Amino acid sequence: MEAQRYDLKEEPDGSWTVIDKETGQAAELNGERLAHLDIHLANEYLPLLKLRDTVSGLIRKPGDEGPA
């Protein structure tokens, strides 16, 4: 089973932040910090972030062709 990179953290004010467990910081999507969100919105971001990471891993960058 694949480890989850992202998790939710409840803030003292009752809002939620999507945490990137690799950095320990609030996750970002399109330059926006995913912090102080409604629980429903925060939960909707989790599969989007996983999909983004999956797609990014499938797309090769120039120079990443590997050995010929």
mmJSON file of the N, C-alpha and C atoms, coordinates in Angstrom:
{"data_MODEL":{"atom_site":{
"group_PDB":["ATOM","ATOM","ATOM","ATOM","ATOM","ATOM","ATOM","ATOM","ATOM","ATOM","ATOM","ATOM","ATOM","ATOM","ATOM","ATOM","ATOM","ATOM","ATOM","ATOM","ATOM","ATOM","ATOM","ATOM","ATOM","ATOM","ATOM","ATOM","ATOM","ATOM","ATOM","ATOM","ATOM","ATOM","ATOM","ATOM","ATOM","ATOM","ATOM","ATOM","ATOM","ATOM","ATOM","ATOM","ATOM","ATOM","ATOM","ATOM","ATOM","ATOM","ATOM","ATOM","ATOM","ATOM","ATOM","ATOM","ATOM","ATOM","ATOM","ATOM","ATOM","ATOM","ATOM","ATOM","ATOM","ATOM","ATOM","ATOM","ATOM","ATOM","ATOM","ATOM","ATOM","ATOM","ATOM","ATOM","ATOM","ATOM","ATOM","ATOM","ATOM","ATOM","ATOM","ATOM","ATOM","ATOM","ATOM","ATOM","ATOM","ATOM","ATOM","ATOM","ATOM","ATOM","ATOM","ATOM","ATOM","ATOM","ATOM","ATOM","ATOM","ATOM","ATOM","ATOM","ATOM","ATOM","ATOM","ATOM","ATOM","ATOM","ATOM","ATOM","ATOM","ATOM","ATOM","ATOM","ATOM","ATOM","ATOM","ATOM","ATOM","ATOM","ATOM","ATOM","ATOM","ATOM","ATOM","ATOM","ATOM","ATOM","ATOM","ATOM","ATOM","ATOM","ATOM","ATOM","ATOM","ATOM","ATOM","ATOM","ATOM","ATOM","ATOM","ATOM","ATOM","ATOM","ATOM","ATOM","ATOM","ATOM","ATOM","ATOM","ATOM","ATOM","ATOM","ATOM","ATOM","ATOM","ATOM","ATOM","ATOM","ATOM","ATOM","ATOM","ATOM","ATOM","ATOM","ATOM","ATOM","ATOM","ATOM","ATOM","ATOM","ATOM","ATOM","ATOM","ATOM","ATOM","ATOM","ATOM","ATOM","ATOM","ATOM","ATOM","ATOM","ATOM","ATOM","ATOM","ATOM","ATOM","ATOM","ATOM","ATOM","ATOM","ATOM","ATOM","ATOM","ATOM","ATOM","ATOM","ATOM","ATOM","ATOM","ATOM"],
"id":[1,2,3,4,5,6,7,8,9,10,11,12,13,14,15,16,17,18,19,20,21,22,23,24,25,26,27,28,29,30,31,32,33,34,35,36,37,38,39,40,41,42,43,44,45,46,47,48,49,50,51,52,53,54,55,56,57,58,59,60,61,62,63,64,65,66,67,68,69,70,71,72,73,74,75,76,77,78,79,80,81,82,83,84,85,86,87,88,89,90,91,92,93,94,95,96,97,98,99,100,101,102,103,104,105,106,107,108,109,110,111,112,113,114,115,116,117,118,119,120,121,122,123,124,125,126,127,128,129,130,131,132,133,134,135,136,137,138,139,140,141,142,143,144,145,146,147,148,149,150,151,152,153,154,155,156,157,158,159,160,161,162,163,164,165,166,167,168,169,170,171,172,173,174,175,176,177,178,179,180,181,182,183,184,185,186,187,188,189,190,191,192,193,194,195,196,197,198,199,200,201,202,203,204],
"type_symbol":["N","C","C","N","C","C","N","C","C","N","C","C","N","C","C","N","C","C","N","C","C","N","C","C","N","C","C","N","C","C","N","C","C","N","C","C","N","C","C","N","C","C","N","C","C","N","C","C","N","C","C","N","C","C","N","C","C","N","C","C","N","C","C","N","C","C","N","C","C","N","C","C","N","C","C","N","C","C","N","C","C","N","C","C","N","C","C","N","C","C","N","C","C","N","C","C","N","C","C","N","C","C","N","C","C","N","C","C","N","C","C","N","C","C","N","C","C","N","C","C","N","C","C","N","C","C","N","C","C","N","C","C","N","C","C","N","C","C","N","C","C","N","C","C","N","C","C","N","C","C","N","C","C","N","C","C","N","C","C","N","C","C","N","C","C","N","C","C","N","C","C","N","C","C","N","C","C","N","C","C","N","C","C","N","C","C","N","C","C","N","C","C","N","C","C","N","C","C","N","C","C","N","C","C"],
"label_atom_id":["N","CA","C","N","CA","C","N","CA","C","N","CA","C","N","CA","C","N","CA","C","N","CA","C","N","CA","C","N","CA","C","N","CA","C","N","CA","C","N","CA","C","N","CA","C","N","CA","C","N","CA","C","N","CA","C","N","CA","C","N","CA","C","N","CA","C","N","CA","C","N","CA","C","N","CA","C","N","CA","C","N","CA","C","N","CA","C","N","CA","C","N","CA","C","N","CA","C","N","CA","C","N","CA","C","N","CA","C","N","CA","C","N","CA","C","N","CA","C","N","CA","C","N","CA","C","N","CA","C","N","CA","C","N","CA","C","N","CA","C","N","CA","C","N","CA","C","N","CA","C","N","CA","C","N","CA","C","N","CA","C","N","CA","C","N","CA","C","N","CA","C","N","CA","C","N","CA","C","N","CA","C","N","CA","C","N","CA","C","N","CA","C","N","CA","C","N","CA","C","N","CA","C","N","CA","C","N","CA","C","N","CA","C","N","CA","C","N","CA","C","N","CA","C","N","CA","C","N","CA","C","N","CA","C","N","CA","C"],
"label_alt_id":[null,null,null,null,null,null,null,null,null,null,null,null,null,null,null,null,null,null,null,null,null,null,null,null,null,null,null,null,null,null,null,null,null,null,null,null,null,null,null,null,null,null,null,null,null,null,null,null,null,null,null,null,null,null,null,null,null,null,null,null,null,null,null,null,null,null,null,null,null,null,null,null,null,null,null,null,null,null,null,null,null,null,null,null,null,null,null,null,null,null,null,null,null,null,null,null,null,null,null,null,null,null,null,null,null,null,null,null,null,null,null,null,null,null,null,null,null,null,null,null,null,null,null,null,null,null,null,null,null,null,null,null,null,null,null,null,null,null,null,null,null,null,null,null,null,null,null,null,null,null,null,null,null,null,null,null,null,null,null,null,null,null,null,null,null,null,null,null,null,null,null,null,null,null,null,null,null,null,null,null,null,null,null,null,null,null,null,null,null,null,null,null,null,null,null,null,null,null,null,null,null,null,null,null],
"label_comp_id":["MET","MET","MET","GLU","GLU","GLU","ALA","ALA","ALA","GLN","GLN","GLN","ARG","ARG","ARG","TYR","TYR","TYR","ASP","ASP","ASP","LEU","LEU","LEU","LYS","LYS","LYS","GLU","GLU","GLU","GLU","GLU","GLU","PRO","PRO","PRO","ASP","ASP","ASP","GLY","GLY","GLY","SER","SER","SER","TRP","TRP","TRP","THR","THR","THR","VAL","VAL","VAL","ILE","ILE","ILE","ASP","ASP","ASP","LYS","LYS","LYS","GLU","GLU","GLU","THR","THR","THR","GLY","GLY","GLY","GLN","GLN","GLN","ALA","ALA","ALA","ALA","ALA","ALA","GLU","GLU","GLU","LEU","LEU","LEU","ASN","ASN","ASN","GLY","GLY","GLY","GLU","GLU","GLU","ARG","ARG","ARG","LEU","LEU","LEU","ALA","ALA","ALA","HIS","HIS","HIS","LEU","LEU","LEU","ASP","ASP","ASP","ILE","ILE","ILE","HIS","HIS","HIS","LEU","LEU","LEU","ALA","ALA","ALA","ASN","ASN","ASN","GLU","GLU","GLU","TYR","TYR","TYR","LEU","LEU","LEU","PRO","PRO","PRO","LEU","LEU","LEU","LEU","LEU","LEU","LYS","LYS","LYS","LEU","LEU","LEU","ARG","ARG","ARG","ASP","ASP","ASP","THR","THR","THR","VAL","VAL","VAL","SER","SER","SER","GLY","GLY","GLY","LEU","LEU","LEU","ILE","ILE","ILE","ARG","ARG","ARG","LYS","LYS","LYS","PRO","PRO","PRO","GLY","GLY","GLY","ASP","ASP","ASP","GLU","GLU","GLU","GLY","GLY","GLY","PRO","PRO","PRO","ALA","ALA","ALA"],
"label_asym_id":["A","A","A","A","A","A","A","A","A","A","A","A","A","A","A","A","A","A","A","A","A","A","A","A","A","A","A","A","A","A","A","A","A","A","A","A","A","A","A","A","A","A","A","A","A","A","A","A","A","A","A","A","A","A","A","A","A","A","A","A","A","A","A","A","A","A","A","A","A","A","A","A","A","A","A","A","A","A","A","A","A","A","A","A","A","A","A","A","A","A","A","A","A","A","A","A","A","A","A","A","A","A","A","A","A","A","A","A","A","A","A","A","A","A","A","A","A","A","A","A","A","A","A","A","A","A","A","A","A","A","A","A","A","A","A","A","A","A","A","A","A","A","A","A","A","A","A","A","A","A","A","A","A","A","A","A","A","A","A","A","A","A","A","A","A","A","A","A","A","A","A","A","A","A","A","A","A","A","A","A","A","A","A","A","A","A","A","A","A","A","A","A","A","A","A","A","A","A","A","A","A","A","A","A"],
"label_entity_id":["1","1","1","1","1","1","1","1","1","1","1","1","1","1","1","1","1","1","1","1","1","1","1","1","1","1","1","1","1","1","1","1","1","1","1","1","1","1","1","1","1","1","1","1","1","1","1","1","1","1","1","1","1","1","1","1","1","1","1","1","1","1","1","1","1","1","1","1","1","1","1","1","1","1","1","1","1","1","1","1","1","1","1","1","1","1","1","1","1","1","1","1","1","1","1","1","1","1","1","1","1","1","1","1","1","1","1","1","1","1","1","1","1","1","1","1","1","1","1","1","1","1","1","1","1","1","1","1","1","1","1","1","1","1","1","1","1","1","1","1","1","1","1","1","1","1","1","1","1","1","1","1","1","1","1","1","1","1","1","1","1","1","1","1","1","1","1","1","1","1","1","1","1","1","1","1","1","1","1","1","1","1","1","1","1","1","1","1","1","1","1","1","1","1","1","1","1","1","1","1","1","1","1","1"],
"label_seq_id":[1,1,1,2,2,2,3,3,3,4,4,4,5,5,5,6,6,6,7,7,7,8,8,8,9,9,9,10,10,10,11,11,11,12,12,12,13,13,13,14,14,14,15,15,15,16,16,16,17,17,17,18,18,18,19,19,19,20,20,20,21,21,21,22,22,22,23,23,23,24,24,24,25,25,25,26,26,26,27,27,27,28,28,28,29,29,29,30,30,30,31,31,31,32,32,32,33,33,33,34,34,34,35,35,35,36,36,36,37,37,37,38,38,38,39,39,39,40,40,40,41,41,41,42,42,42,43,43,43,44,44,44,45,45,45,46,46,46,47,47,47,48,48,48,49,49,49,50,50,50,51,51,51,52,52,52,53,53,53,54,54,54,55,55,55,56,56,56,57,57,57,58,58,58,59,59,59,60,60,60,61,61,61,62,62,62,63,63,63,64,64,64,65,65,65,66,66,66,67,67,67,68,68,68],
"pdbx_PDB_ins_code":[null,null,null,null,null,null,null,null,null,null,null,null,null,null,null,null,null,null,null,null,null,null,null,null,null,null,null,null,null,null,null,null,null,null,null,null,null,null,null,null,null,null,null,null,null,null,null,null,null,null,null,null,null,null,null,null,null,null,null,null,null,null,null,null,null,null,null,null,null,null,null,null,null,null,null,null,null,null,null,null,null,null,null,null,null,null,null,null,null,null,null,null,null,null,null,null,null,null,null,null,null,null,null,null,null,null,null,null,null,null,null,null,null,null,null,null,null,null,null,null,null,null,null,null,null,null,null,null,null,null,null,null,null,null,null,null,null,null,null,null,null,null,null,null,null,null,null,null,null,null,null,null,null,null,null,null,null,null,null,null,null,null,null,null,null,null,null,null,null,null,null,null,null,null,null,null,null,null,null,null,null,null,null,null,null,null,null,null,null,null,null,null,null,null,null,null,null,null,null,null,null,null,null,null],
"Cartn_x":[0.834,0.0,0.88,0.535,1.319,1.086,2.16,2.046,1.41,0.593,-0.055,0.892,1.111,2.0,1.304,-0.015,-0.752,-1.692,-1.89,-2.787,-3.475,-4.487,-5.207,-4.869,-4.796,-4.517,-5.573,-6.231,-7.214,-6.495,-6.861,-6.268,-7.054,-6.455,-7.142,-8.473,-8.605,-9.85,-10.929,-10.638,-11.619,-11.505,-10.638,-10.415,-9.41,-9.158,-8.281,-7.205,-6.021,-4.893,-4.46,-4.188,-3.641,-2.128,-1.595,-0.167,0.56,1.69,2.596,3.533,3.38,4.167,5.655,6.026,7.458,8.126,7.38,7.956,7.496,6.359,5.789,5.063,4.948,4.319,2.966,2.223,0.962,1.262,0.462,0.619,0.218,0.715,0.361,-0.158,-1.093,-1.633,-1.787,-1.118,-1.131,-0.731,0.251,0.775,-0.045,-1.127,-1.978,-1.74,-1.517,-1.375,-2.742,-2.81,-4.07,-4.238,-4.474,-4.552,-5.851,-6.328,-7.532,-8.74,-8.995,-10.089,-11.217,-12.388,-13.514,-13.133,-13.574,-13.201,-13.576,-14.709,-15.143,-14.215,-13.839,-12.92,-11.541,-11.064,-9.76,-9.74,-10.802,-10.891,-10.918,-11.468,-11.51,-10.125,-9.236,-7.892,-7.018,-7.249,-6.379,-6.248,-7.354,-7.18,-6.582,-6.831,-6.243,-4.729,-4.25,-2.808,-2.164,-2.818,-2.284,-2.226,-3.278,-3.298,-2.196,-2.015,-0.957,0.403,0.667,1.951,2.132,1.059,1.118,1.428,0.723,0.944,2.348,2.792,4.142,5.195,4.968,5.909,5.924,4.834,4.748,5.326,5.353,5.841,7.353,8.045,9.504,9.887,10.85,11.35,12.492,12.737,13.884,15.162,15.956,17.187,17.03,15.789,15.52,15.352,15.893,15.687,16.379,17.412,18.138,19.112,19.712,20.696,20.038,20.788,20.268,20.341],
"Cartn_y":[-1.183,0.0,1.248,2.194,3.416,4.368,4.952,5.909,7.195,7.784,9.041,10.208,11.046,12.187,13.342,13.439,14.584,14.147,15.043,14.78,16.09,15.991,17.173,17.465,18.744,19.183,20.208,19.975,20.948,22.088,23.299,24.496,24.886,25.682,26.099,26.807,27.47,28.189,27.288,25.979,25.046,24.84,25.601,25.406,24.265,23.895,22.767,23.181,22.578,22.806,21.464,21.453,20.258,20.303,19.298,19.248,18.321,18.796,17.966,17.303,16.003,15.315,15.252,15.481,15.499,16.766,17.875,19.15,19.586,19.044,19.473,20.797,21.334,22.632,22.453,23.549,23.528,23.205,22.316,21.986,23.186,23.204,24.272,23.653,24.349,23.95,25.207,25.242,26.421,27.695,27.568,28.723,29.163,28.459,28.811,27.843,28.387,27.55,27.003,25.722,25.072,25.082,26.27,26.474,27.188,26.901,27.542,27.349,26.087,25.708,25.052,25.03,24.24,22.765,21.905,20.489,19.82,20.175,19.547,19.933,21.197,21.649,21.031,20.979,20.377,18.917,18.169,16.77,16.626,17.606,17.549,17.742,18.426,18.659,17.41,16.507,15.337,14.509,14.091,13.316,14.138,15.442,16.293,16.352,16.465,16.499,15.166,14.075,12.758,12.592,13.026,12.943,13.811,15.016,15.9,15.236,14.619,13.966,12.773,12.025,10.877,11.327,12.344,12.85,13.428,14.166,14.741,13.65,12.524,11.415,10.721,10.844,10.205,11.059,12.365,13.292,13.432,13.125,13.268,14.694,15.205,16.534,16.455,17.528,17.521,17.209,16.308,15.902,14.681,14.214,13.042,11.776,11.76,10.627,9.376,9.549,8.399,7.863,6.707,6.148,5.714,5.879,5.526,4.049],
"Cartn_z":[0.0,0.0,0.0,-0.83,-0.985,0.187,0.711,1.808,1.298,2.131,1.774,2.044,1.041,1.212,1.926,1.783,2.316,3.432,4.381,5.493,5.866,6.704,7.157,8.604,8.916,10.286,10.67,11.798,12.268,12.973,12.616,13.21,14.466,15.352,16.584,16.34,15.184,14.89,14.28,14.155,13.603,12.109,11.441,10.006,9.817,8.56,8.253,7.269,7.421,6.519,5.948,4.634,3.993,4.197,4.846,5.172,4.203,3.679,2.892,3.9,4.095,5.119,4.784,3.533,3.183,3.684,3.714,4.137,5.515,5.964,7.233,7.144,5.93,5.704,5.011,4.931,4.192,2.727,2.161,0.747,-0.097,-1.325,-2.266,-3.544,-4.16,-5.451,-6.279,-7.416,-8.288,-7.543,-6.659,-5.941,-4.737,-4.439,-3.295,-2.146,-0.966,0.231,0.603,0.872,1.214,2.732,3.271,4.716,5.072,6.274,6.83,5.92,5.602,4.712,5.486,4.87,5.353,5.195,6.103,6.074,4.746,4.185,2.931,1.781,1.72,0.674,0.859,2.087,2.366,1.911,2.17,1.745,0.227,-0.468,-1.931,-2.543,-1.848,-2.372,-2.315,-1.377,-1.218,-2.493,-3.161,-4.392,-5.537,-5.558,-6.601,-6.472,-5.249,-5.026,-5.391,-5.05,-5.394,-6.914,-7.597,-9.062,-9.66,-9.132,-9.633,-9.493,-8.34,-8.124,-9.057,-9.296,-10.199,-11.616,-12.081,-13.443,-13.571,-12.566,-12.61,-12.714,-12.066,-12.131,-13.479,-14.233,-15.54,-16.657,-16.436,-17.461,-17.314,-18.358,-18.329,-18.697,-17.982,-18.252,-19.248,-20.014,-20.924,-20.154,-20.689,-20.044,-19.165,-18.976,-18.148,-18.988,-20.192,-21.083,-20.582,-19.79,-19.281,-20.328,-20.041,-20.974,-22.279,-23.359,-24.685,-24.942],
"occupancy":[1.0,1.0,1.0,1.0,1.0,1.0,1.0,1.0,1.0,1.0,1.0,1.0,1.0,1.0,1.0,1.0,1.0,1.0,1.0,1.0,1.0,1.0,1.0,1.0,1.0,1.0,1.0,1.0,1.0,1.0,1.0,1.0,1.0,1.0,1.0,1.0,1.0,1.0,1.0,1.0,1.0,1.0,1.0,1.0,1.0,1.0,1.0,1.0,1.0,1.0,1.0,1.0,1.0,1.0,1.0,1.0,1.0,1.0,1.0,1.0,1.0,1.0,1.0,1.0,1.0,1.0,1.0,1.0,1.0,1.0,1.0,1.0,1.0,1.0,1.0,1.0,1.0,1.0,1.0,1.0,1.0,1.0,1.0,1.0,1.0,1.0,1.0,1.0,1.0,1.0,1.0,1.0,1.0,1.0,1.0,1.0,1.0,1.0,1.0,1.0,1.0,1.0,1.0,1.0,1.0,1.0,1.0,1.0,1.0,1.0,1.0,1.0,1.0,1.0,1.0,1.0,1.0,1.0,1.0,1.0,1.0,1.0,1.0,1.0,1.0,1.0,1.0,1.0,1.0,1.0,1.0,1.0,1.0,1.0,1.0,1.0,1.0,1.0,1.0,1.0,1.0,1.0,1.0,1.0,1.0,1.0,1.0,1.0,1.0,1.0,1.0,1.0,1.0,1.0,1.0,1.0,1.0,1.0,1.0,1.0,1.0,1.0,1.0,1.0,1.0,1.0,1.0,1.0,1.0,1.0,1.0,1.0,1.0,1.0,1.0,1.0,1.0,1.0,1.0,1.0,1.0,1.0,1.0,1.0,1.0,1.0,1.0,1.0,1.0,1.0,1.0,1.0,1.0,1.0,1.0,1.0,1.0,1.0,1.0,1.0,1.0,1.0,1.0,1.0],
"B_iso_or_equiv":[0.0,0.0,0.0,0.0,0.0,0.0,0.0,0.0,0.0,0.0,0.0,0.0,0.0,0.0,0.0,0.0,0.0,0.0,0.0,0.0,0.0,0.0,0.0,0.0,0.0,0.0,0.0,0.0,0.0,0.0,0.0,0.0,0.0,0.0,0.0,0.0,0.0,0.0,0.0,0.0,0.0,0.0,0.0,0.0,0.0,0.0,0.0,0.0,0.0,0.0,0.0,0.0,0.0,0.0,0.0,0.0,0.0,0.0,0.0,0.0,0.0,0.0,0.0,0.0,0.0,0.0,0.0,0.0,0.0,0.0,0.0,0.0,0.0,0.0,0.0,0.0,0.0,0.0,0.0,0.0,0.0,0.0,0.0,0.0,0.0,0.0,0.0,0.0,0.0,0.0,0.0,0.0,0.0,0.0,0.0,0.0,0.0,0.0,0.0,0.0,0.0,0.0,0.0,0.0,0.0,0.0,0.0,0.0,0.0,0.0,0.0,0.0,0.0,0.0,0.0,0.0,0.0,0.0,0.0,0.0,0.0,0.0,0.0,0.0,0.0,0.0,0.0,0.0,0.0,0.0,0.0,0.0,0.0,0.0,0.0,0.0,0.0,0.0,0.0,0.0,0.0,0.0,0.0,0.0,0.0,0.0,0.0,0.0,0.0,0.0,0.0,0.0,0.0,0.0,0.0,0.0,0.0,0.0,0.0,0.0,0.0,0.0,0.0,0.0,0.0,0.0,0.0,0.0,0.0,0.0,0.0,0.0,0.0,0.0,0.0,0.0,0.0,0.0,0.0,0.0,0.0,0.0,0.0,0.0,0.0,0.0,0.0,0.0,0.0,0.0,0.0,0.0,0.0,0.0,0.0,0.0,0.0,0.0,0.0,0.0,0.0,0.0,0.0,0.0],
"pdbx_formal_charge":[null,null,null,null,null,null,null,null,null,null,null,null,null,null,null,null,null,null,null,null,null,null,null,null,null,null,null,null,null,null,null,null,null,null,null,null,null,null,null,null,null,null,null,null,null,null,null,null,null,null,null,null,null,null,null,null,null,null,null,null,null,null,null,null,null,null,null,null,null,null,null,null,null,null,null,null,null,null,null,null,null,null,null,null,null,null,null,null,null,null,null,null,null,null,null,null,null,null,null,null,null,null,null,null,null,null,null,null,null,null,null,null,null,null,null,null,null,null,null,null,null,null,null,null,null,null,null,null,null,null,null,null,null,null,null,null,null,null,null,null,null,null,null,null,null,null,null,null,null,null,null,null,null,null,null,null,null,null,null,null,null,null,null,null,null,null,null,null,null,null,null,null,null,null,null,null,null,null,null,null,null,null,null,null,null,null,null,null,null,null,null,null,null,null,null,null,null,null,null,null,null,null,null,null],
"auth_seq_id":[1,1,1,2,2,2,3,3,3,4,4,4,5,5,5,6,6,6,7,7,7,8,8,8,9,9,9,10,10,10,11,11,11,12,12,12,13,13,13,14,14,14,15,15,15,16,16,16,17,17,17,18,18,18,19,19,19,20,20,20,21,21,21,22,22,22,23,23,23,24,24,24,25,25,25,26,26,26,27,27,27,28,28,28,29,29,29,30,30,30,31,31,31,32,32,32,33,33,33,34,34,34,35,35,35,36,36,36,37,37,37,38,38,38,39,39,39,40,40,40,41,41,41,42,42,42,43,43,43,44,44,44,45,45,45,46,46,46,47,47,47,48,48,48,49,49,49,50,50,50,51,51,51,52,52,52,53,53,53,54,54,54,55,55,55,56,56,56,57,57,57,58,58,58,59,59,59,60,60,60,61,61,61,62,62,62,63,63,63,64,64,64,65,65,65,66,66,66,67,67,67,68,68,68],
"auth_comp_id":["MET","MET","MET","GLU","GLU","GLU","ALA","ALA","ALA","GLN","GLN","GLN","ARG","ARG","ARG","TYR","TYR","TYR","ASP","ASP","ASP","LEU","LEU","LEU","LYS","LYS","LYS","GLU","GLU","GLU","GLU","GLU","GLU","PRO","PRO","PRO","ASP","ASP","ASP","GLY","GLY","GLY","SER","SER","SER","TRP","TRP","TRP","THR","THR","THR","VAL","VAL","VAL","ILE","ILE","ILE","ASP","ASP","ASP","LYS","LYS","LYS","GLU","GLU","GLU","THR","THR","THR","GLY","GLY","GLY","GLN","GLN","GLN","ALA","ALA","ALA","ALA","ALA","ALA","GLU","GLU","GLU","LEU","LEU","LEU","ASN","ASN","ASN","GLY","GLY","GLY","GLU","GLU","GLU","ARG","ARG","ARG","LEU","LEU","LEU","ALA","ALA","ALA","HIS","HIS","HIS","LEU","LEU","LEU","ASP","ASP","ASP","ILE","ILE","ILE","HIS","HIS","HIS","LEU","LEU","LEU","ALA","ALA","ALA","ASN","ASN","ASN","GLU","GLU","GLU","TYR","TYR","TYR","LEU","LEU","LEU","PRO","PRO","PRO","LEU","LEU","LEU","LEU","LEU","LEU","LYS","LYS","LYS","LEU","LEU","LEU","ARG","ARG","ARG","ASP","ASP","ASP","THR","THR","THR","VAL","VAL","VAL","SER","SER","SER","GLY","GLY","GLY","LEU","LEU","LEU","ILE","ILE","ILE","ARG","ARG","ARG","LYS","LYS","LYS","PRO","PRO","PRO","GLY","GLY","GLY","ASP","ASP","ASP","GLU","GLU","GLU","GLY","GLY","GLY","PRO","PRO","PRO","ALA","ALA","ALA"],
"auth_asym_id":["A","A","A","A","A","A","A","A","A","A","A","A","A","A","A","A","A","A","A","A","A","A","A","A","A","A","A","A","A","A","A","A","A","A","A","A","A","A","A","A","A","A","A","A","A","A","A","A","A","A","A","A","A","A","A","A","A","A","A","A","A","A","A","A","A","A","A","A","A","A","A","A","A","A","A","A","A","A","A","A","A","A","A","A","A","A","A","A","A","A","A","A","A","A","A","A","A","A","A","A","A","A","A","A","A","A","A","A","A","A","A","A","A","A","A","A","A","A","A","A","A","A","A","A","A","A","A","A","A","A","A","A","A","A","A","A","A","A","A","A","A","A","A","A","A","A","A","A","A","A","A","A","A","A","A","A","A","A","A","A","A","A","A","A","A","A","A","A","A","A","A","A","A","A","A","A","A","A","A","A","A","A","A","A","A","A","A","A","A","A","A","A","A","A","A","A","A","A","A","A","A","A","A","A"],
"auth_atom_id":["N","CA","C","N","CA","C","N","CA","C","N","CA","C","N","CA","C","N","CA","C","N","CA","C","N","CA","C","N","CA","C","N","CA","C","N","CA","C","N","CA","C","N","CA","C","N","CA","C","N","CA","C","N","CA","C","N","CA","C","N","CA","C","N","CA","C","N","CA","C","N","CA","C","N","CA","C","N","CA","C","N","CA","C","N","CA","C","N","CA","C","N","CA","C","N","CA","C","N","CA","C","N","CA","C","N","CA","C","N","CA","C","N","CA","C","N","CA","C","N","CA","C","N","CA","C","N","CA","C","N","CA","C","N","CA","C","N","CA","C","N","CA","C","N","CA","C","N","CA","C","N","CA","C","N","CA","C","N","CA","C","N","CA","C","N","CA","C","N","CA","C","N","CA","C","N","CA","C","N","CA","C","N","CA","C","N","CA","C","N","CA","C","N","CA","C","N","CA","C","N","CA","C","N","CA","C","N","CA","C","N","CA","C","N","CA","C","N","CA","C","N","CA","C","N","CA","C","N","CA","C","N","CA","C","N","CA","C"],
"pdbx_PDB_model_num":[1,1,1,1,1,1,1,1,1,1,1,1,1,1,1,1,1,1,1,1,1,1,1,1,1,1,1,1,1,1,1,1,1,1,1,1,1,1,1,1,1,1,1,1,1,1,1,1,1,1,1,1,1,1,1,1,1,1,1,1,1,1,1,1,1,1,1,1,1,1,1,1,1,1,1,1,1,1,1,1,1,1,1,1,1,1,1,1,1,1,1,1,1,1,1,1,1,1,1,1,1,1,1,1,1,1,1,1,1,1,1,1,1,1,1,1,1,1,1,1,1,1,1,1,1,1,1,1,1,1,1,1,1,1,1,1,1,1,1,1,1,1,1,1,1,1,1,1,1,1,1,1,1,1,1,1,1,1,1,1,1,1,1,1,1,1,1,1,1,1,1,1,1,1,1,1,1,1,1,1,1,1,1,1,1,1,1,1,1,1,1,1,1,1,1,1,1,1,1,1,1,1,1,1]
}}}
